[in-house]
Amino acid sequence: MVHFVGAGSGAVDLITVRGQKLLQKADIVIYAGSLVNKELLSETKEHCQIYNSAYMTLEQVTKVMIENREKEIVRLHTGDTCLYGAIREQMDILLKEKIAYDICPGVSSFCGAAAALQIEYTLPDVSQTVIITRMEGKTPVPKKEDMAKLAEHQATMVIFLSAGLLENLEQKLKQGGCADDMPAAIVQRATWEDEKIVHCTVSTLAQSAKQHNITKTALIIVGNVLGDNYKRSMLYHPAFSTEYRKADEI
């Protein structure tokens, strides 16, 4: 069995209990290089074989899986496997080879970044939508998902894999209608011990990153949820009835 495990956003204790148990019983662990906290590897048993996939191709990774199909294998990815994990192509090969696999979810860095910033991505009357995306770089982005087009929604944006493209990002956001002074934040290595948080605006993203020497491993958060204006949620409002609670009589 191959277990695809989300290692969490960085802090060792943010792996799930299930993920930790899978690590502890694994015969082989293939982990995603520097993106995964190496302290997690101390959870493995004494004779566990460990591979760093940063130095491997897809073919080399799946070759290890195929040649050890009778063993317990953990494919340890950063954050949660459902975002930018490139696991579909691995699973398709395993399916073709008739090797069983499953997925153990993890805490994504976009959750870790929100916790670091102490914010809520969805605030009443501000934004009820979160757009998770990335700038086009070496890997293309579908034209219909151009950053400027996404920015037109004025929803909360969490932007991955774009710390080295901030000047272009600024222009795209402005092109999509984001004001120069719209709040933004850069969170580098969210939940790691060396986590860094920089508050800025859309027009100062590139400048702020340069000042703080941030060039990679950072999320960009853009939106008015980073501000202080919002309406109270009706969920716990005394005038709001739910299945479990009647509204107070006035």
Beta strands, then each sheet from edge to edge (+ up, - down):
strand 1: 2-6
strand 2: 28-31
strand 3: 49-52
strand 4: 73-77
strand 5: 101-104
strand 6: 130-134
strand 7: 156-160
strand 8: 183-188
strand 9: 196-201
strand 10: 218-222
sheet 1: 3+ 2+ 4+ 1+ 5+
sheet 2: 6+ 7+ 10- 8+ 9-
end
